[in-house]
Amino acid sequence: MKDMLNIKFPKSESGDIVRAFRKMAGLTQADLAEVTGIAESHISAIESGRVKIGIDRALAFAAAFGIDPDRILFPNGVDQVLATPKLQKIRRAAESKIKVRARASGE
C-alpha cells in the first residue's frame, strides 16, 4: 500500500479525502462500507459532498485507513478552520466575555 501518512492534498473537503484514501487503498465503496459499518449510500453521499462527515464516521474512516482523524476532519488544517470569519467572531466574543468576567471578579 502507498505511504498514506505523508500525502498532501490541495484544498479539499472531507469527502475528497475519504475518496482519495479509499482509492489509494484499492477499496470500493462497498468494501469500505463492509469494514466500517457505514452504509455504502452514505459513503457515496460523503464523498460527493452531499452529507457532512461527522466525528464518528471520520473516526471509522481514519481507523480503516490507518491515519489521524484530523486528516479527514480538517483536510486543509485546523488553522484554516479556526481562521474562518464565523469562528473568529466567536473567539472575539468569548475573549470579550472572559475579560468582563475577569474584571468583575477582580482578577
C-alpha positions in Angstrom: 0.0 0.0 0.0 1.2 3.5 -0.7 2.5 5.7 2.1 -0.8 7.3 3.0 0.5 9.1 6.1 2.5 11.7 4.2 0.2 12.5 1.3 -0.6 16.2 0.9 -3.8 17.3 -0.7 -4.6 20.7 -2.2 -7.6 22.5 -0.7 -10.1 19.7 -0.2 -13.2 18.7 1.5 -13.5 15.8 3.9 -15.3 13.7 1.3 -12.5 14.3 -1.2 -10.0 12.9 1.4 -12.1 9.8 2.1 -12.4 9.1 -1.7 -8.7 9.6 -2.2 -7.6 7.4 0.6 -10.2 4.7 -0.3 -8.9 4.6 -3.9 -5.3 4.6 -2.8 -6.1 1.6 -0.6 -7.7 -0.1 -3.5 -11.1 -0.3 -1.8 -14.6 0.1 -3.4 -17.3 1.9 -1.5 -18.8 -1.5 -0.8 -15.5 -2.7 0.7 -15.3 0.4 2.9 -18.9 0.0 4.0 -18.3 -3.6 5.0 -15.3 -2.8 7.2 -16.6 0.4 8.8 -20.3 -0.4 9.1 -21.2 2.8 7.3 -23.8 2.3 4.6 -22.4 2.4 1.0 -25.0 5.0 0.1 -23.8 7.2 3.0 -20.2 6.8 1.9 -21.2 7.9 -1.6 -23.0 11.0 -0.2 -20.0 11.9 2.0 -17.6 11.5 -0.9 -19.7 13.7 -3.2 -20.2 16.4 -0.5 -23.9 15.9 -0.1 -23.6 14.9 3.5 -21.2 16.2 6.2 -19.0 13.5 7.6 -19.4 13.7 11.4 -16.9 12.7 14.0 -18.0 9.1 14.4 -17.7 8.4 10.7 -14.4 10.3 10.4 -13.0 8.1 13.2 -14.2 4.9 11.5 -12.6 6.0 8.1 -9.4 7.0 9.9 -9.2 3.6 11.6 -9.8 1.9 8.2 -7.0 3.9 6.5 -4.6 4.0 9.5 -4.4 7.8 9.5 -5.0 10.5 12.1 -8.7 11.6 12.0 -7.6 15.2 11.7 -6.6 14.4 8.1 -10.3 13.8 7.4 -12.0 16.2 9.8 -9.6 19.1 8.9 -8.4 18.4 5.4 -7.0 21.9 5.0 -5.6 22.1 8.5 -7.0 23.2 11.8 -5.5 26.6 11.5 -7.6 27.3 8.3 -10.7 26.2 10.1 -10.1 28.4 13.1 -9.3 31.4 10.8 -12.8 31.4 9.3 -14.8 34.6 9.9 -17.5 32.7 11.9 -15.0 31.1 14.3 -13.0 34.3 14.6 -16.2 36.2 15.6 -16.9 33.5 18.2 -13.4 33.8 19.5 -13.6 37.7 19.8 -16.9 37.4 21.6 -15.6 34.8 24.0 -12.4 36.9 24.7 -14.6 39.9 25.4 -16.8 38.0 27.8 -13.8 36.5 29.5 -12.3 40.0 30.1 -15.6 41.3 31.5 -15.9 38.3 33.9 -12.2 38.7 35.0 -12.7 42.4 35.8 -15.9 41.6 37.7 -14.2 39.0 39.8 -11.2 41.3 40.4 -8.6 39.2 38.6 
